[in-house]
Amino acid sequence: MAGALVLVAVLLAFPILVGLGTVVIAAILGESLHRDARARNEASELLELNT
């Protein structure tokens, strides 16, 4: 009986953990790409036109 309860708990927690993991990966990737874009376009005259 205890094994069944552990299995149910794991099956309920797994999608939540996967979802939170992908959110963290997306945040890290987004921030790193944003920093890269700012560094590449640092001296661009188009930045003054961007509002």
N, CA, C and O of each residue as an XYZ file, in Angstrom:
204
protein
N       0.813     -1.197      0.000
C       0.000      0.000      0.000
C       0.861      1.268      0.000
O       0.548      2.243     -0.682
N       1.945      1.238      0.771
C       2.814      2.418      0.837
C       3.474      2.666     -0.520
O       3.670      3.813     -0.919
N       3.816      1.582     -1.227
C       4.430      1.726     -2.542
C       3.492      2.398     -3.533
O       3.924      3.200     -4.361
N       2.225      2.074     -3.448
C       1.242      2.680     -4.345
C       1.104      4.183     -4.065
O       0.972      4.980     -4.994
N       1.134      4.557     -2.802
C       1.041      5.971     -2.452
C       2.265      6.744     -2.932
O       2.142      7.870     -3.414
N       3.431      6.146     -2.803
C       4.654      6.785     -3.288
C       4.595      6.934     -4.804
O       4.976      7.976     -5.338
N       4.128      5.923     -5.489
C       4.026      5.963     -6.947
C       3.050      7.058     -7.391
O       3.338      7.792     -8.336
N       1.921      7.174     -6.733
C       0.953      8.214     -7.064
C       1.552      9.599     -6.812
O       1.358     10.509     -7.618
N       2.273      9.767     -5.708
C       2.890     11.056     -5.398
C       3.926     11.432     -6.446
O       4.008     12.589     -6.859
N       4.717     10.457     -6.876
C       5.731     10.722     -7.897
C       5.067     11.074     -9.225
O       5.505     12.000     -9.908
N       4.034     10.359     -9.589
C       3.351     10.638    -10.845
C       2.652     12.002    -10.840
O       2.519     12.628    -11.892
N       2.214     12.457     -9.691
C       1.597     13.775     -9.598
C       2.642     14.890     -9.595
O       2.387     15.973    -10.121
N       3.802     14.641     -9.015
C       4.838     15.670     -8.900
C       5.663     15.795    -10.172
O       6.198     16.870    -10.445
N       5.782     14.740    -10.949
C       6.669     14.756    -12.118
C       6.316     15.840    -13.134
O       7.222     16.558    -13.555
N       5.062     16.007    -13.555
C       4.763     17.074    -14.527
C       5.060     18.476    -13.993
O       5.467     19.355    -14.753
N       4.860     18.685    -12.704
C       5.154     19.983    -12.108
C       6.646     20.254    -12.156
O       7.064     21.356    -12.512
N       7.450     19.270    -11.806
C       8.897     19.443    -11.828
C       9.418     19.649    -13.243
O      10.328     20.452    -13.450
N       8.869     18.952    -14.208
C       9.280     19.127    -15.601
C       8.910     20.529    -16.074
O       9.710     21.190    -16.736
N       7.713     20.983    -15.743
C       7.285     22.322    -16.134
C       8.159     23.404    -15.531
O       8.538     24.347    -16.226
N       8.482     23.289    -14.264
C       9.344     24.280    -13.623
C      10.752     24.238    -14.199
O      11.409     25.272    -14.320
N      11.213     23.050    -14.553
C      12.546     22.925    -15.151
C      12.625     23.618    -16.496
O      13.621     24.277    -16.797
N      11.597     23.480    -17.305
C      11.616     24.123    -18.615
C      11.484     25.639    -18.484
O      12.024     26.378    -19.309
N      10.777     26.109    -17.465
C      10.676     27.548    -17.235
C      12.047     28.118    -16.882
O      12.415     29.191    -17.360
N      12.791     27.415    -16.062
C      14.128     27.874    -15.676
C      15.049     27.886    -16.894
O      15.795     28.844    -17.096
N      15.002     26.846    -17.693
C      15.835     26.792    -18.905
C      15.475     27.927    -19.852
O      16.367     28.562    -20.414
N      14.193     28.193    -20.040
C      13.756     29.267    -20.931
C      14.210     30.627    -20.415
O      14.612     31.481    -21.205
N      14.151     30.840    -19.116
C      14.583     32.117    -18.543
C      16.076     32.327    -18.730
O      16.507     33.426    -19.079
N      16.862     31.296    -18.504
C      18.314     31.399    -18.678
C      18.656     31.649    -20.134
O      19.486     32.506    -20.438
N      18.031     30.918    -21.030
C      18.298     31.090    -22.460
C      17.866     32.473    -22.943
O      18.589     33.111    -23.708
N      16.715     32.938    -22.515
C      16.235     34.254    -22.913
C      17.140     35.370    -22.429
O      17.439     36.298    -23.180
N      17.576     35.287    -21.189
C      18.460     36.327    -20.648
C      19.811     36.315    -21.344
O      20.368     37.375    -21.629
N      20.346     35.132    -21.622
C      21.645     35.075    -22.286
C      21.558     35.592    -23.720
O      22.477     36.268    -24.181
N      20.480     35.293    -24.429
C      20.311     35.816    -25.786
C      20.084     37.326    -25.786
O      20.542     38.025    -26.691
N      19.381     37.826    -24.776
C      19.150     39.262    -24.668
C      20.470     39.998    -24.421
O      20.722     41.036    -25.033
N      21.304     39.476    -23.541
C      22.608     40.086    -23.281
C      23.490     40.041    -24.521
O      24.208     40.999    -24.807
N      23.442     38.942    -25.256
C      24.228     38.824    -26.484
C      23.777     39.855    -27.515
O      24.610     40.473    -28.179
N      22.477     40.042    -27.651
C      21.958     41.016    -28.613
C      22.367     42.434    -28.226
O      22.727     43.231    -29.093
N      22.316     42.759    -26.931
C      22.746     44.090    -26.493
C      24.228     44.301    -26.759
O      24.629     45.390    -27.169
N      25.050     43.278    -26.535
C      26.492     43.409    -26.757
C      26.814     43.542    -28.245
O      27.706     44.308    -28.611
N      26.116     42.821    -29.096
C      26.387     42.888    -30.537
C      25.958     44.212    -31.151
O      26.579     44.677    -32.107
N      24.909     44.824    -30.621
C      24.361     46.045    -31.217
C      24.631     47.268    -30.352
O      23.853     48.221    -30.361
N      25.714     47.244    -29.617
C      25.996     48.314    -28.668
C      26.186     49.664    -29.354
O      25.706     50.678    -28.847
N      26.873     49.703    -30.494
C      27.177     50.969    -31.156
C      26.261     51.229    -32.358
O      26.619     51.995    -33.252
N      25.125     50.618    -32.382
C      24.224     50.768    -33.525
C      23.437     52.075    -33.428
O      22.952     52.441    -32.358
N      23.317     52.769    -34.554
C      22.537     53.997    -34.566
C      21.047     53.706    -34.494
O      20.259     54.616    -34.235
N      20.640     52.459    -34.718
C      19.224     52.099    -34.659
C      18.704     52.083    -33.231
O      17.495     52.161    -33.016
N      19.599     51.983    -32.245
C      19.155     51.983    -30.855
C      18.515     53.303    -30.474
O      17.626     53.334    -29.623
N      18.947     54.388    -31.084
C      18.359     55.685    -30.779
C      16.928     55.774    -31.302
O      16.114     56.507    -30.740
N      16.611     55.049    -32.356
C      15.268     55.078    -32.926
C      14.307     54.160    -32.203
O      13.091     54.299    -32.332
N      14.845     53.223    -31.444
C      14.017     52.245    -30.725
C      13.393     52.912    -29.507
O      14.103     53.439    -28.650
N      12.067     52.889    -29.430
C      11.398     53.530    -28.292
C      10.819     52.534    -27.359
O      10.222     52.908    -26.350
